[in-house]
Every structure is written in C-alpha cells, then in structure tokens.
Amino acid sequence: MTLLESRADVRRVLEEHRVVAVVGFHPDPTKPAHYVPEYLHRQGYTVIPVNPALAARGESYFGQRAVATLAEIRTPVGVVDVFRRSDRVREHLDDILAMQPLPRVVWLQLGIRDDHTARALMGRGIDVVQDRCMLADHRALL
C-alpha cells in the first residue's frame, strides 16, 4: 500500500474508517493518548483502548473494554492509532499483523515515525500515516 501524506488521503481515512484501536491509550484525561481518543469518540468514532494494565483491571472507556493486545479485538478495525515513542513502534508490528482482519491504516501520532515498521506494514497491504495528529487533522479537514 502507501504512505498517506496528502490532505485528501488523510481526509479519506477520517471519513471512511470509523473504528479506531488506540495503542498506548492513557487513562489520564490531560494526556494526548486520552484526550485525542476522547475527541474521536465524541465525533462518533468507535474507540477501542489498547493498554495491558487497563485491560488487566477490566477498565472500560467510551463504552469499550480495554484490551491488552490488538489481536484480541474481534471487531474489524479501520485505523490503529499509535501513541508510543518512535523507538517503541516496532514492538507492536507483530501484534498489528496478528489482527484478523488486518487494519486498513496504521496512524502514528504527531512526533512519531518509524520508517522500517511503515515499510513492513505497507508490504502487507496496510496504509500508513506518520507524524500527524488525528484530532488536529479531523478539526482541519472535516
């Protein structure tokens, strides 16, 4: 697939893919890994928090139980939204590729890039967005 960088491509992702799994979701509402998914939920997206600690405690956010891994998700996911440092993104590659079905897009949030992982995902037919904020792009484009 491809690295999505144009405004038109990003708009298409935001319009067409309404189920978002958030890797690195954080329970603190002052953190971007919480308030960005919360914003998406308020805009009508289904948001699935991915955080092993929260899953172990059985916590739910935005009407969805937190899961420890992406592979546990049984709902088809349009976008995997990643809130992990760039040097930690690669750790999630196998989990992303274990999803059934595979996600259509992996979105690395603002400040996050991993070209190696992006190439591996694109080689499996998954589009990639890097170093962009879903909240800011949603506000700007929709």
N, C-alpha and C positions, 0 to 999 in steps of 0.2 A: 504494500500500500504506500502511503506517502506521509511526509511531514507536512502538517497543515499549518500554514502561516498567514494566508490571506484573510482579510476581514470576511469575505464571502464564505470561505471554508469554515471559519470559526462560527459564523452565524448559522450555517447549516448544521453544525454539530449541536449547537444550543437549541435549535428548533426541532431537530429530528430525534434526539436521544434524551428521553425524559427519565431514565433510571440511572442513577449515579451511585457508584460504590466509592466511599471515601477512605482511602488508605491513610492511616495516621490521624484519623479523627480524634479530636481532643474534647474532653468534657467541659473545659473552661471557656465560658462564653466570650472572654476577652481575646482569645487566640484565633488567628485566621482559620485554623483547622476546625473551628467550631462555627464561627460566625459566617464563613462562606457557605458551608453546607446548610446552615440555618436559613440563609438568604435564599438558596436554591429551593429548599423545601417551601418557603413562603411563596415562591414563584410557581409552585405546582409540580416540582420535580419529586420523584420518589428518591429518598436519600438513605443509603444503607451504610451505617458506620462500621468501619473495619478497624478494630483495636482489640488485641488479645486480652488485655487487662479488663476492659469494659465487658467483653463477652464472658469472661470467667465469672464476673459478678452478676451476669444476667441483665445488664442495663439496656434500656431502650431509649432511643432519641427519635423524634419526628415520626413516631408510630412504627419504628423498625427496631428489632432487636439487633444489638451489636454482634458482629461475628468476629472470630479470631483470624480467619483466612478468607480470601476471595473465593477459593474453591468450594467453600461451604454454601455459597449463595446459589439458590435454585431458580431465582427469577432471572431472566435474561437481562444483562446489564449493557446499557449503551456506552457509558463512559466510566472508566476507572480514573478517579481524580486522586492524585498522589500528593500528599503533604509529608514528604520525607526529604531529608537533606539529599543533595545530588549524589553524594558518595554512598548513600544507602538505597537508592532506587534499584540497583541491580539485584539486591537481596529479594525483591518482590517479583522478579521475572518469572521464575518457575511457578509461583502461585498464580500469576496472571494467566500463564499458558495452561494451567490446570483447570481454568474455568470452563464450564460447559453450559451454554455455548460460550465461545470466546467473546470478549467485549469488542465493540466496533472501534472504540477510541480509547487511548490512554492519554490523559491530560496531566502534565507535570506543571504544578502551580508556579506562580511568579517566583523567579530566582532559582528554579530547579531545572537542571539539564543533565542528561546522560545520553550522549550520542550512541554509545555502544548498545545500551538497552533499547534505545529508539530503533536502531537498525535491526536488532533481533525481533522486536515486535512487528515492524513493518514487513520483515521477511515471513512472518506468519499471517499476514493479511490484516493487521491492526493499524489503523491510522494513529498518528502521534501528534500531540500539541505539546510544545515545551515552553517554559518560562513565560506563562500567561496566567492571569487570574480569571477564573470563571465568573466571579462576581463583577469585576470591572468590565469584562467583555460583555456580559449579559446586559448590564446597565447601558453600555455604549452602543450596542448593536440591536437590541430588541426593545 
